[in-house]
Amino acid sequence: MLGTQHPLIFQIINSLGSLYTNQGKPIKAEQIYRQVLQGKEKVLGAEHILTLNTVHSLGILYRD
């Protein structure tokens, strides 16, 4: 009903990236975060807080 481009769906998929991070699977986490980031930038814009949350998650992944 919501469709694949709904912000709530992006948040759910972003949580999957966090799960992969916590499981020590950084490559899968990065793939998920990049997918979500592309969708959020397209739908919400690059400066939207939800988009920036994913940028933050990617930054933490890269830092670690």
C-alpha positions in Angstrom: 0.0 0.0 0.0 2.8 2.4 0.8 5.0 1.7 -2.2 8.7 1.3 -2.3 9.4 5.1 -2.3 7.5 5.9 0.9 9.7 7.4 3.7 8.5 4.8 6.2 9.7 2.0 3.9 13.1 3.8 3.7 13.3 3.8 7.5 12.6 0.1 7.7 15.2 -0.7 5.1 17.6 1.6 6.9 17.0 -0.5 10.0 18.1 -3.5 8.1 21.4 -1.7 7.4 21.8 -1.2 11.1 21.1 -4.8 11.8 23.9 -5.8 9.3 26.2 -3.3 11.0 25.5 -4.8 14.4 26.1 -8.3 13.0 29.5 -7.4 11.7 28.5 -7.4 8.0 29.7 -4.0 6.8 29.6 -4.7 3.1 25.9 -5.7 3.3 25.2 -2.7 5.5 26.9 -0.3 3.1 24.8 -1.7 0.2 21.6 -1.1 2.1 22.6 2.4 3.3 23.5 3.4 -0.2 20.2 2.1 -1.7 18.2 3.9 1.0 20.3 7.1 0.5 19.6 7.1 -3.2 15.9 6.7 -2.6 15.7 9.3 0.1 17.7 11.9 -2.0 15.3 11.3 -4.9 12.1 11.5 -2.9 12.9 13.7 0.1 15.9 15.7 -1.1 19.6 15.8 0.0 19.0 18.1 2.9 16.0 16.4 4.5 16.6 15.1 8.1 15.8 11.5 7.2 18.3 11.6 4.3 20.9 13.1 6.6 20.2 10.3 9.1 21.3 7.8 6.5 24.4 9.8 5.6 25.2 9.7 9.4 24.8 6.0 9.5 27.1 5.6 6.5 29.6 7.9 8.1 29.6 5.8 11.3 30.0 2.6 9.3 33.0 4.1 7.4 34.5 5.3 10.7 34.3 1.9 12.3 
